[in-house]
């Protein structure tokens, strides 16, 4: 897929980005990011996340939403391992310079606990760099990495063979601003005594790198070692900031230099053909994430006349208050005699469930990974811990409510267009309601507070956890809702929720179960939590990953089969 501008000039210097271009430090980087992002609240950065409507791309908006809610990276980013922390911070904070400085500082603190593992990003990197050096091209590194990290990684990678290849290196703490500010490139050129012009190439693997090159007035060369699709790359750039070349490997880079040498025979001290190494393979394509895909043919779904929604983590985000309350309540399980009422390991649905039970029993708190993931509700937690023990779950819900009173109040729409979807359903003459395990005192406050104006006018019916003797996953709440609407419990009633308990409740009520996969579980995980076994038979009728997918599904049923 290599391509380049006809007007590109032969380089006098190649300035490289570090991570994702010359070296692979993904393990340390993603470990540091996963340690740093849960700190966003205490760093006072949650409210400084870029509003979704101001994000540059739809992918950036989804990333902001995911980090705002779950305080961790989107699973697709973790699976693909293609983007850098700089790209992430620029996507989620935009031009918020102070927010990015705080985030970079927190990241660096975390990175100190993980860095050191570094390997060439592409096989033969040393041989290609040595060939470039032999051609008389100056080599340099300009990176957002701090000096303490780059210097150690330089002496570590490839057994230290790279140390003498570079004529200059400039790090984030050598300048006053992070990329995309051009200072890291301009200071490099100043060190080398070279002008900032088209004969200086900045080779990097991200949009931010190309934007930095453009602002520095040098040629941007996009190194597509992450194997992005052409359409995806094209969507990032305008005509003004498009890179001068897009290359998939260092072999492509040598091919381009050989082509330029034909038109400019004196451009290099030695011709590329005289020094280039044997070909090395390009970087391998990242393993694809197995996306959730449980959409049956639309004709198998009955058009909904009634759509009932779960509240928390489906329509709204109240995760902060929920996890704070769970943290406060678990140490009380000892005096409430709940520890001995937890399920036996052999009765757990999955190995992960058994581990969660064992951890809570031993430490009286959630496993750090559960808290980091922020993907499981208190109802699901209680189902995992207590299984069919209704009395234990009622005690747990009661003590949760006691602590929730100290934290609740802040409530946000799960996605920006949720209200539009709810209003759209009503325009289609569908009845809309909410079913929640939240007690009424909390739900009514949150219903009136969401988006500052409240959503009290959007629902014909609501049923809370204390409106029936049994909460989800029992179907009582769903059955009460349709009873209030004077409508039968049948598949033309859709229940949309984000948890296994929501799916179980819908199936037991005889309704269509729509699993809202806002947590972005992949298909293998969905297969594990909905195994379809004799003991755990309930599976969703359909899975949607966001409200745009849900709305498309509704419209498809509205139109009907062709």
C-alpha positions in Angstrom: 0.0 0.0 0.0 3.1 2.3 -0.1 2.4 5.6 -1.7 4.1 9.0 -1.9 3.9 12.5 -3.3 5.6 13.2 -6.6 7.1 16.3 -5.1 8.9 14.6 -2.2 12.6 15.5 -1.9 15.4 13.3 -1.0 16.1 13.6 2.8 19.2 15.0 4.4 17.9 13.8 7.8 15.4 11.2 9.0 13.9 12.0 12.4 12.0 9.1 13.8 9.3 8.8 16.4 10.3 6.1 18.9 7.4 3.9 20.2 5.4 2.3 17.4 7.9 3.3 14.7 11.4 2.1 15.7 10.5 0.1 18.8 7.6 -1.8 20.4 7.0 -0.9 24.0 3.3 -1.7 24.0 3.4 -4.0 27.0 4.8 -1.3 29.3 2.7 1.5 27.7 -0.6 -0.3 28.0 0.2 -1.4 31.6 0.9 2.2 32.5 -2.2 3.5 30.8 -4.4 0.9 32.5 -2.8 2.0 35.9 -3.2 5.7 35.2 -6.7 5.9 33.8 -8.5 4.8 37.0 -6.9 7.9 38.6 -8.8 10.4 36.3 -11.3 11.2 39.1 -8.7 12.0 41.7 -6.7 13.9 39.1 -9.8 16.0 38.4 -9.7 15.1 34.8 -13.1 13.5 34.2 -14.8 16.9 33.7 -12.0 18.0 31.4 -12.5 15.2 28.9 -13.4 16.6 25.5 -17.2 16.8 24.8 -18.1 14.1 22.3 -19.5 16.5 19.8 -16.1 18.3 19.7 -14.1 15.1 19.0 -12.3 14.9 15.7 -13.7 11.5 14.7 -16.4 9.1 15.7 -13.8 6.7 17.0 -12.4 9.5 19.2 -15.9 10.2 20.5 -16.4 6.5 21.4 -13.1 6.5 23.2 -14.0 9.6 25.2 -17.3 8.0 26.2 -15.7 4.7 27.2 -13.0 6.3 29.2 -15.5 8.6 30.9 -17.6 5.7 32.0 -15.2 2.9 32.6 -11.9 4.7 33.2 -9.9 2.3 31.0 -9.1 1.9 27.4 -11.6 0.7 24.9 -11.2 -3.1 24.4 -10.6 -2.6 20.7 -7.6 -0.4 21.4 -6.2 -3.0 23.8 -6.8 -5.8 21.3 -5.3 -3.9 18.3 -2.4 -2.3 20.3 -2.0 0.3 17.5 -2.2 3.7 19.2 0.1 5.6 21.6 -0.6 7.4 24.8 0.0 10.7 22.9 -2.8 9.8 20.4 -5.1 8.8 23.3 -4.5 12.0 25.3 -4.9 14.2 22.2 -8.1 12.4 21.4 -9.7 12.7 24.8 -8.4 16.1 25.9 -8.2 17.9 22.5 -6.4 21.3 22.9 -6.6 21.1 26.7 -2.9 21.7 27.3 -3.1 21.7 31.2 -5.2 18.5 31.2 -2.7 16.7 28.9 0.2 17.8 31.1 -1.4 16.4 34.2 -2.2 13.2 32.3 1.3 12.8 30.9 2.8 13.4 34.4 0.6 10.7 35.9 1.4 8.4 33.0 5.1 8.8 33.5 4.7 7.9 37.2 3.0 4.7 36.2 5.4 4.0 33.3 8.4 4.0 35.8 6.9 0.8 37.2 6.6 -1.0 33.9 9.2 0.3 31.3 12.3 -1.6 30.3 10.8 -4.2 28.0 11.6 -3.0 24.5 12.2 -4.7 21.2 12.5 -3.6 17.6 9.2 -2.8 16.0 10.2 -4.5 12.8 12.6 -7.3 12.1 15.9 -5.9 10.6 15.4 -2.4 12.1 19.1 -2.3 13.0 20.2 -3.3 9.6 17.9 -0.8 7.9 19.1 2.0 10.1 22.7 1.1 9.5 22.1 1.3 5.7 20.5 4.7 6.1 23.5 5.9 8.1 25.9 4.5 5.4 24.0 6.5 2.8 25.0 9.7 4.6 21.6 10.4 6.0 21.6 11.9 9.5 19.4 10.0 11.9 17.6 11.3 14.9 14.8 10.6 17.4 12.1 13.1 18.5 9.7 11.6 21.0 7.2 12.4 23.7 9.0 9.9 25.9 10.9 11.3 28.8 14.7 11.2 28.7 15.0 8.7 31.6 13.0 6.2 29.6 14.5 6.8 26.2 18.1 6.5 27.4 17.4 3.3 29.2 15.5 1.8 26.2 18.3 2.8 23.8 20.8 0.8 25.7 18.4 -2.1 26.1 16.9 -2.6 22.6 18.7 -5.0 20.4 21.5 -5.4 23.0 22.4 -1.8 22.8 23.5 -1.9 19.1 21.5 1.3 18.3 23.1 3.7 20.6 25.6 5.1 18.1 23.3 5.3 15.2 21.6 8.6 16.1 23.1 12.0 15.6 20.6 13.6 18.0 17.7 12.7 20.3 15.1 15.1 21.8 12.7 14.0 24.4 9.6 15.5 26.0 11.5 16.9 29.0 14.0 18.5 26.7 11.3 20.9 25.4 8.3 22.8 26.9 5.5 21.2 25.0 4.4 17.7 23.9 3.6 16.8 20.4 1.8 17.9 18.3 3.7 21.1 19.2 6.6 21.1 16.7 9.3 22.0 19.3 10.6 18.4 19.5 11.3 18.4 15.8 12.6 22.0 15.6 15.0 21.4 18.5 16.3 18.3 16.8 17.1 20.2 13.6 18.7 23.0 15.7 21.0 20.4 17.3 21.9 19.1 13.8 22.4 22.6 12.3 19.8 21.8 9.6 16.8 23.9 8.4 13.2 23.0 8.8 12.3 22.2 5.2 11.2 19.4 2.9 14.6 17.7 3.1 13.9 16.9 6.8 11.6 13.9 7.1 9.7 13.1 10.3 8.8 9.4 10.3 6.0 8.4 12.7 3.1 6.0 13.1 0.3 8.3 14.1 -1.9 11.2 13.1 -0.3 13.3 15.8 3.1 12.7 14.3 2.0 13.9 10.9 0.3 16.9 12.4 3.6 17.7 14.3 5.6 17.4 11.1 3.2 19.7 9.3 3.4 22.3 12.0 7.3 22.1 11.9 7.3 22.6 8.2 9.0 19.3 7.4 8.0 16.3 5.3 5.7 13.8 7.2 6.3 10.2 6.4 3.6 7.9 7.9 4.9 4.5 9.0 2.0 2.1 8.8 3.6 -0.6 10.9 0.2 -1.1 12.6 -1.3 -2.1 9.3 -4.2 0.4 9.3 -6.5 0.1 6.3 -6.2 2.7 3.6 -9.6 4.1 4.1 -8.9 4.6 7.8 -5.7 6.5 7.2 -7.4 8.6 4.5 -10.1 9.6 6.9 -7.6 11.2 9.3 -6.0 13.7 7.0 -7.1 16.7 5.0 -5.3 17.8 1.8 -3.4 20.3 3.8 -1.9 18.0 6.5 -1.7 14.7 4.5 1.7 13.0 4.8 4.2 13.2 2.0 4.5 9.4 2.0 2.8 6.4 3.5 5.0 3.3 4.0 4.2 -0.1 5.4 7.8 -1.1 6.3 11.4 -0.2 6.2 11.7 -2.1 3.0 9.2 0.4 1.5 11.4 3.2 2.9 14.5 1.8 1.1 12.4 1.4 -2.1 11.4 5.1 -2.0 14.9 6.3 -1.4 16.1 4.1 -4.3 13.5 5.7 -6.5 14.5 9.2 -5.4 18.2 8.4 -6.1 17.5 7.7 -9.7 16.3 11.3 -10.2 18.9 12.7 -7.9 22.1 10.7 -8.3 24.1 12.8 -5.9 21.5 12.8 -3.1 23.3 10.2 -1.0 26.9 9.3 -0.2 26.2 5.7 -1.2 23.4 4.4 -3.4 20.6 2.5 -1.6 21.4 -0.5 -3.8 25.0 -0.6 -2.5 24.1 -0.8 1.2 20.5 -2.1 1.6 20.3 -5.3 3.6 18.5 -8.4 2.6 14.7 -7.9 2.8 13.1 -8.4 6.2 9.4 -9.1 6.6 7.1 -6.2 7.5 5.6 -6.0 10.9 2.9 -8.6 11.4 -0.8 -7.5 11.3 -2.4 -7.2 14.7 -4.7 -10.1 15.6 -8.2 -8.9 15.1 -10.6 -8.5 18.0 -13.5 -10.8 17.8 -16.4 -8.4 17.8 -19.8 -9.2 19.3 -22.1 -10.3 16.5 -25.3 -11.9 17.8 -27.6 -10.1 15.4 -30.2 -12.6 14.1 -31.9 -11.8 10.8 -34.1 -8.9 11.6 -37.2 -10.8 10.3 -36.9 -13.1 13.4 -37.5 -10.1 15.7 -41.0 -8.9 16.3 -41.5 -5.2 16.0 -41.6 -3.7 19.5 -44.8 -2.1 20.8 -43.3 -1.6 24.2 -39.6 -1.0 24.9 -38.4 -1.2 28.5 -34.9 -0.2 29.5 -32.6 -0.9 32.4 -31.4 2.4 34.0 -27.8 2.2 35.2 -25.1 1.5 32.6 -27.8 1.3 29.8 -29.6 4.7 29.8 -27.3 6.5 32.3 -23.9 6.4 33.9 -23.9 6.3 37.7 -20.8 4.1 38.0 -18.8 6.4 40.3 -21.5 6.3 43.1 -22.2 2.6 42.6 -18.6 1.5 43.0 -18.0 3.9 46.0 -21.1 2.3 47.7 -19.9 -1.2 47.0 -16.5 -0.4 48.4 -18.1 0.9 51.6 -20.5 -2.1 52.0 -18.3 -5.2 51.5 -16.4 -4.9 54.8 -19.7 -5.2 56.6 -20.4 -8.7 55.1 -18.6 -10.2 58.1 -20.9 -8.8 60.8 -24.0 -9.4 58.5 -23.0 -13.1 58.3 -22.9 -12.9 54.5 -19.5 -14.4 53.9 -20.6 -18.0 54.7 -23.7 -17.6 52.5 -21.7 -17.1 49.3 -21.9 -19.7 46.5 -19.6 -22.7 46.5 -16.9 -22.6 43.7 -18.6 -25.5 41.8 -21.9 -23.5 41.6 -20.3 -20.5 39.9 -21.2 -20.0 36.3 -17.6 -19.2 35.2 -14.1 -19.5 36.6 -13.9 -15.7 36.8 -17.1 -15.8 39.0 -15.5 -18.3 41.3 -12.4 -16.2 41.6 -14.5 -13.1 42.4 -16.3 -15.0 45.2 -13.0 -16.3 46.7 -11.5 -12.8 46.6 -14.5 -11.1 48.3 -14.6 -13.9 50.9 -10.9 -13.5 51.7 -10.5 -9.7 51.5 -14.0 -8.2 51.8 -13.5 -6.1 48.8 -13.7 -6.3 45.0 -10.8 -7.7 43.0 -8.8 -4.8 41.6 -9.4 -6.0 38.1 -13.2 -5.8 38.6 -12.9 -2.3 39.9 -10.6 -1.3 37.0 -12.9 -2.8 34.4 -16.0 -1.0 35.9 -18.2 -3.3 33.7 -20.3 -5.2 36.2 -23.3 -3.8 38.2 -24.0 -4.4 41.9 -26.9 -6.6 40.9 -24.6 -8.9 38.9 -22.1 -8.8 41.7 -24.7 -10.0 44.1 -25.9 -12.7 41.7 -22.3 -13.9 41.4 -21.8 -13.9 45.2 -25.1 -15.3 46.4 -26.7 -17.2 43.4 -30.2 -18.3 44.4 -30.0 -17.1 48.0 -32.8 -14.5 47.8 -32.6 -13.5 51.5 -28.8 -12.9 51.3 -29.3 -10.7 48.2 -32.0 -8.7 49.9 -29.7 -8.0 52.9 -26.9 -7.0 50.5 -29.2 -4.7 48.5 -30.4 -3.1 51.8 -26.8 -2.4 53.0 -25.9 -1.2 49.5 -28.7 1.4 49.6 -27.6 2.6 53.0 -24.1 3.4 51.6 -25.4 4.6 48.2 -27.2 7.5 50.0 -23.7 8.9 50.7 -22.6 8.9 47.1 -25.5 9.2 44.6 -26.6 12.3 42.8 -24.4 12.7 39.8 -26.0 11.0 36.8 -25.1 11.4 33.1 -26.6 10.1 29.9 -24.7 7.0 28.9 -24.5 8.4 25.3 -25.2 11.9 24.1 -28.1 10.8 21.9 -30.0 8.7 24.4 -32.8 11.3 24.8 -33.2 11.5 21.0 -33.6 7.7 20.8 -36.3 7.7 23.6 -38.2 10.5 21.9 -37.9 8.7 18.5 -39.4 5.6 20.0 -42.4 7.6 21.2 -42.8 9.1 17.8 -43.1 5.6 16.4 -46.0 5.1 18.9 -44.1 2.7 21.1 -44.6 2.8 24.8 -41.4 3.3 26.7 -40.5 2.4 30.3 -37.7 1.8 32.8 -37.1 -1.3 34.9 -34.3 -0.8 37.6 -33.1 -2.6 40.7 -32.4 0.9 42.0 -34.7 1.9 44.9 -37.3 4.5 44.1 -35.8 7.2 46.3 -32.6 7.1 44.2 -34.3 6.5 40.8 -36.7 9.5 41.1 -33.8 11.8 42.1 -31.6 10.6 39.2 -34.5 10.7 36.7 -35.1 14.4 37.6 -31.4 15.2 37.6 -30.1 13.6 34.3 -28.9 16.2 31.7 -29.9 18.9 34.2 -33.5 19.0 32.8 -34.6 15.5 33.7 -36.3 12.8 31.7 -39.5 12.5 33.7 -41.5 13.2 30.5 -40.0 10.3 28.5 -41.5 7.2 30.2 -45.0 5.9 30.5 -44.0 3.5 33.2 -41.2 2.8 35.7 -40.7 0.0 38.2 -38.0 0.1 40.8 -36.3 -2.5 43.0 -38.5 -1.9 46.0 -41.8 -2.0 44.0 -41.8 -5.8 44.0 -40.9 -8.5 46.5 -38.2 -9.9 44.2 -35.7 -7.9 42.0 -34.2 -8.9 38.7 -33.2 -11.5 37.6 -36.7 -12.5 38.6 -39.3 -11.3 36.1 -41.6 -9.6 38.6 -40.6 -6.1 37.8 -41.0 -6.6 34.1 -44.4 -8.2 34.5 -45.6 -5.4 36.8 -44.6 -2.9 34.1 -46.6 -4.4 31.3 -49.5 -4.9 33.8 -49.5 -1.2 34.4 -49.5 -0.6 30.7 -52.3 -3.1 30.2 -50.2 -5.0 27.7 -49.4 -8.7 27.5 -46.0 -10.1 28.3 -44.9 -11.3 24.9 -42.0 -10.9 22.4 -43.4 -7.6 21.2 -42.1 -6.2 24.5 -38.3 -5.6 24.3 -36.2 -5.3 27.4 -32.9 -3.6 26.9 -30.2 -4.0 29.5 -26.5 -4.4 30.0 -26.3 -7.4 32.4 -26.9 -11.1 32.5 -29.6 -10.4 35.1 -31.4 -8.2 32.6 -31.3 -11.0 30.0 -32.5 -13.6 32.4 -35.4 -11.4 33.6 -36.5 -10.7 30.0 -36.4 -14.4 29.0 -38.3 -15.5 32.1 -40.9 -12.9 31.4 -41.4 -14.1 27.8 -40.1 -10.9 26.3 -37.4 -10.1 23.7 -34.0 -9.7 25.5 -31.8 -7.0 23.9 -28.4 -7.1 25.5 -26.8 -3.6 25.5 -23.1 -4.2 25.2 -22.0 -0.8 26.3 -19.0 -2.4 28.1 -17.9 -3.7 24.7 -17.4 -7.4 25.7 -16.1 -9.4 22.8 -17.8 -12.5 21.4 -15.7 -15.1 23.3 -16.7 -13.3 26.6 -20.3 -13.2 25.6 -20.3 -16.9 24.9 -18.9 -17.4 28.4 -21.4 -15.3 30.3 -24.3 -16.7 28.1 -23.3 -20.3 27.7 -26.7 -21.6 26.8 -26.3 -24.7 29.0 -29.0 -26.6 30.9 -28.0 -24.8 34.1 -27.6 -21.4 32.5 -29.9 -21.5 29.4 -30.8 -17.8 29.0 -29.2 -16.0 26.0 -30.1 -12.6 24.5 -32.2 -12.5 21.3 -29.9 -9.7 20.0 -26.8 -7.8 21.0 -26.3 -4.1 20.3 -23.1 -2.2 21.1 -24.5 1.3 21.3 -27.7 3.3 20.7 -27.0 3.9 17.0 -27.1 0.1 16.5 -30.2 -0.2 18.7 -32.0 2.6 16.7 -31.0 0.9 13.4 -32.4 -2.4 14.7 -35.7 -0.7 15.7 -36.0 1.0 12.3 -35.3 -2.3 10.5 -38.1 -3.9 12.3 -40.3 -0.9 11.6 -39.7 -1.2 7.9 -40.0 -5.0 8.0 -38.6 -7.6 5.7 -38.1 -6.8 2.0 
